[in-house]
Amino acid sequence: MGKSVLVLNGPNLNLLGQREPQVYGDLTLADIETRCITKARELDLELEFLQSNHEGKLIDAIHQSAGKHEGIILNAGAYTHTSVALHDALRGVGLPCIEVHISNTFARETFRHHSYISPVALGVICGFGVTSYLLALQAMTEHLKQ
């Protein structure tokens, strides 16, 4: 297999499929993982998935990714807008990170317009539903080839 990427999902993403389907769609996080695995096979990537509602667990996963993964795809959920700690963890490990959101955060409440993740991310993909994850996998693959 090729390079390894951690796909990290933050708070409330375990509720996908039932939480605000008009915003997030009707697919579950398991559905997203299945689609990502299929795409990863095409791209010759290995994936590890983790979802947590606990900021510290997400930080631990980022720390543990160093030496284990070549990149991180992160949907930090609401922590995107509040967590300096996630920002610092990403900066600390120095792995390439792509920030992902299912919804277009800029078309929502103004408090969702600021991200603590963006300054330490290669880029941000938002607003394309589940396809945001697939686009991030493609972008990460291209980045890791460089």
Phi and psi in degrees as a GROMACS rama.xvg file:
@    title "Ramachandran Plot"
@    xaxis  label "Phi"
@    yaxis  label "Psi"
@TYPE xy
-88.4437  -146.579  GLY-2
-65.8003  155.661  LYS-3
-109.352  135.892  SER-4
-129.214  135.597  VAL-5
-91.3473  126.406  LEU-6
-106.654  109.717  VAL-7
-112.846  127.794  LEU-8
-122.502  134.438  ASN-9
-93.2194  -154.872  GLY-10
-63.294  142.274  PRO-11
71.9012  -4.05417  ASN-12
-72.0642  -15.5203  LEU-13
-67.4023  -14.7773  ASN-14
-92.8651  3.67324  LEU-15
-55.8929  142.332  LEU-16
98.5244  -23.8031  GLY-17
-124.726  -24.898  GLN-18
-86.7347  121.418  ARG-19
38.3778  64.2573  GLU-20
-59.9239  -23.7114  PRO-21
-68.4569  -22.1089  GLN-22
-98.1201  -45.3917  VAL-23
-105.999  -4.93237  TYR-24
84.2823  -176.448  GLY-25
-108.379  4.77128  ASP-26
-80.6296  147.244  LEU-27
-89.1114  169.427  THR-28
-62.4763  -35.7691  LEU-29
-62.4891  -38.4572  ALA-30
-62.3383  -42.2853  ASP-31
-62.662  -44.6643  ILE-32
-59.3629  -42.7099  GLU-33
-60.9617  -45.4835  THR-34
-65.7237  -37.8471  ARG-35
-66.0386  -40.782  CYS-36
-61.9769  -42.9868  ILE-37
-60.5022  -46.7081  THR-38
-64.8744  -40.1693  LYS-39
-61.9404  -37.7186  ALA-40
-60.6695  -43.0291  ARG-41
-61.2018  -34.5051  GLU-42
-93.6875  -0.519628  LEU-43
59.712  46.3643  ASP-44
-112.871  147.233  LEU-45
-99.4172  139.213  GLU-46
-122.429  144.718  LEU-47
-123.366  133.635  GLU-48
-111.015  143.159  PHE-49
-149.454  135.812  LEU-50
-126.285  136.941  GLN-51
-148.44  146.551  SER-52
-91.1845  3.60677  ASN-53
-113.837  120.116  HIS-54
-55.8963  -43.7461  GLU-55
-61.6916  -36.743  GLY-56
-67.1567  -37.9705  LYS-57
-64.8782  -41.7904  LEU-58
-63.0473  -45.1496  ILE-59
-58.1859  -41.6953  ASP-60
-64.2194  -39.4789  ALA-61
-63.2458  -46.5413  ILE-62
-58.6726  -44.1077  HIS-63
-72.4284  -14.0516  GLN-64
-72.8777  -24.4603  SER-65
-62.6879  126.535  ALA-66
83.9144  -8.6181  GLY-67
-112.099  -36.3742  LYS-68
-125.569  157.967  HIS-69
-97.4503  -11.4379  GLU-70
-164.885  167.409  GLY-71
-131.969  132.937  ILE-72
-110.015  121.378  ILE-73
-124.887  121.125  LEU-74
-108.659  95.9469  ASN-75
-81.7643  1.81458  ALA-76
54.8879  -139.861  GLY-77
-63.2832  -23.7968  ALA-78
-64.1304  -19.2739  TYR-79
-51.9463  -39.0849  THR-80
-95.5678  -0.968098  HIS-81
-133.349  -17.558  THR-82
-102.701  98.9346  SER-83
-67.2403  -31.367  VAL-84
-63.1378  -41.5948  ALA-85
-66.0632  -41.4081  LEU-86
-54.5333  -50.2656  HIS-87
-64.8044  -37.7756  ASP-88
-64.1473  -44.8481  ALA-89
-63.1188  -44.3227  LEU-90
-62.1671  -39.5139  ARG-91
-64.6434  -40.9248  GLY-92
-82.6797  -24.0434  VAL-93
71.4987  13.6383  GLY-94
-81.0343  148.541  LEU-95
-62.8357  135.869  PRO-96
-130.29  139.188  CYS-97
-116.822  125.453  ILE-98
-84.5576  132.157  GLU-99
-127.968  142.124  VAL-100
-140.592  140.249  HIS-101
-70.2925  -44.8239  ILE-102
-93.3546  165.589  SER-103
-84.159  100.547  ASN-104
-61.4317  -24.4873  THR-105
-79.9469  -10.5462  PHE-106
-98.937  9.46345  ALA-107
-115.708  -160.93  ARG-108
-56.1936  147.612  GLU-109
-62.5367  -28.8217  THR-110
-65.2523  -17.7171  PHE-111
-86.6025  -1.6369  ARG-112
-80.1904  -17.7292  HIS-113
-101.489  136.843  HIS-114
-126.626  130.629  SER-115
-83.0365  -11.8182  TYR-116
-85.5713  -39.6766  ILE-117
-50.6441  -41.702  SER-118
-63.5893  -18.2137  PRO-119
-114.177  12.8033  VAL-120
-103.768  151.144  ALA-121
-62.6759  -39.1519  LEU-122
-171.114  175.221  GLY-123
-127.707  132.336  VAL-124
-122.239  119.009  ILE-125
-144.532  152.147  CYS-126
93.2203  1.21746  GLY-127
-108.054  20.1553  PHE-128
62.7012  -143.366  GLY-129
-61.1091  -29.4396  VAL-130
-59.9771  -23.9159  THR-131
-55.7594  -41.7632  SER-132
-65.5699  -42.947  TYR-133
-66.4255  -38.9372  LEU-134
-64.0308  -38.2715  LEU-135
-65.0635  -39.3535  ALA-136
-62.3391  -42.901  LEU-137
-63.5854  -45.5706  GLN-138
-63.3704  -41.3619  ALA-139
-64.1447  -41.7946  MET-140
-58.5696  -47.1445  THR-141
-62.4417  -41.2399  GLU-142
-63.4995  -43.4547  HIS-143
-70.1942  -19.4089  LEU-144
-74.2283  -22.4793  LYS-145
